[in-house]
């Protein structure tokens, strides 16, 4: 669960990527972090609801940055780790509540 919280904090930082920021570029360049975040996001979109336009944009930026495809993404162990950590949430509402607490509520539809 701790890794998911760290990932969510990093996602929150990505929400400010419209402004050039070296810190954001560092997060996007960290393949391990990106894989875990994408795993958690995919769990949310499969079980709860879709991403917003902003969330979808950054999802695609992360894929493009690392040359990831659907096939390579699903095979990555860190992606599966992020997905499994998201499964620990008791409900979609709790996930959204935590997304809000981390300042990334605007990445997901309710």
N, C-alpha and C positions, 0 to 999 in steps of 0.2 A: 504494500500500500504506500510505503514511503516513496518508492520510485515513481508511482503515479502522481503523487503530490508534487514532486520535483518537476515532473514532465508538465504538469498543469501550470506551474509557475512559469516555466519556459514558454508555454503557449501564450500565456498572458503577455509576456514580453513581446511575442511576435505580433500582437495586435497593433503595436506601434511601428511596424516595419514600413509603413508608408513614408515615414521620416527616415532619411538615411541615418543609420546608427550602426556603428561597428559591433556593438554587443549583439544586436539582432543578427547580423551577418554571421557572427561566431556561432550562435545557436543553430541557424540554418545550415551551417557548414559541419555541424556535429552529427554525423550519420547515426550514431547510436541513439542520441536523444530524439532525432527525427523519427526513427523507426518505432520507438516506444510510444511517442505521441500519436503517430498514425495508427498504431494498433488500438490505442484507447479510443480514438476518434471513430475508427471503423466499428468498434463494438457499439458505440453510442448510435451511429447512424443505422446499424442493423436492428437494434433493439428498441430504440427510442424515437428518434426523429432525424431529420436531415440537417445538414450544415446550412448556415446562411451564405449569402453570396461572398461575404468577407472570409468566412471560414473555408469555403470551397476554394477561394483564390489561394489562400496560404497552404492548403492541402496540396494543390497543384504545384505551387512554387517549391514545396519540399520535395515532391516527386521529381520534378525537373532538375533541381539542384543536385540530386544524387543519382540521376539517371535510372530511377526505379520504375519498374513496370509492375503490373498486377502480379505477375508470376514471381518476380524476384522479391517483391514485398512480402507475399504470403510465405515464402520459404525462409525468411529471415527470423532467427530466433528472438531477437529483440523486439520485433514487431509482435510476435506471438506473446511475449512477456507483457507488453503494454496492453494487449487485448485481454489477457487473463487477469491482469490487475484491475481493469475496468469491470470485469465480471464480479468483483468483490462488492460492488455497490449494491445495496438492497433494493434500489429502485431508480428509475430514470429521473424522478424528481430530486432525489438526493444528489445524483450526478450534476444536474442543472444547478442545484443550489451551490455545490462546490465550484462549478464553473463560474457562477456569479461571484462567489467569494474570492476567486482568483482573478476576477476582472475579465474573463473571457466568455461571459454569457452571450455576448453578441456573435460568437462563432457558431452557436447552435440554435436551431429552431426548437421551440417548445411544444 
